[in-house]
């Protein structure tokens, strides 16, 4: 009887471990899908000339990318650089400088 209980306990523990790993896998897929859809939205804003909303969307992309280990520092640095460029185009030089410096810092973290 004790052996059966131990086997059942081991099976339950193993299944919980595999279930947790599978949920993390799906969370990464969801994060990738979310970032890709936000990238498409940012490009649509840019094609329509809506720079401010494109900047806000790119900031949201960097926030998502920082939360998931799927995207590295190069990806985030690239987005921060693009945000800095767009702020420069809108004559917001202080924000432009801030994001360009953040981009350099993130790129140097490699």
Residue pairs with C-beta under 8 A, 6 or more apart in sequence:
27 68
28 68
28 70
31 64
31 67
31 68
31 70
32 68
32 70
34 64
35 61
35 64
35 65
35 71
38 57
38 60
38 61
38 64
39 61
41 57
42 54
42 57
42 58
42 61
43 54
45 51
45 53
45 54
45 57
46 54
51 86
51 89
51 90
52 90
54 86
55 83
55 86
55 87
55 90
58 79
58 82
58 83
58 86
59 83
61 79
62 76
62 79
62 80
62 83
65 71
65 75
65 76
65 79
66 76
72 110
73 106
73 107
73 109
73 110
74 107
74 110
76 106
77 103
77 104
77 106
77 107
78 103
80 99
80 100
80 102
80 103
80 106
81 99
81 100
81 103
83 99
84 95
84 96
84 97
84 98
84 99
84 100
84 102
84 103
85 96
85 100
87 93
87 95
87 96
87 99
88 96
